[in-house]
Amino acid sequence: MTLNYLTIFFPAAILTALVLSVLATRRIRKDASFTSEQRSMQLWLIWLVPILGAALVLSILRDEPTTERDRTGQREPPRNQT
């Protein structure tokens, strides 16, 4: 059996697509800023267009505010720091 670039590239591409899709799916499922219809459409995009769909959704999620304060524009109560 000869080892060429295709025997390394294809498994690496499949693994990359799976990892990106799983990461994007987990991020979508945890995010409460989207409606259920928006989440559903994003999940379809992730799994139907494996690498590009996941990369697009992850980039959109990166630009979204991460804290409740950023989403509502209100301040969160201060937390006790010990």
Secondary structure, 3 states (H helix, E strand, C coil): CCCCHHHHHHHHHHHHHHHHHHHHHHHHHHCCCCCHHHHHHHHHHHHHCHHHHHHHHHHHHHHCCCCHHHHHCCCCCCCCCC
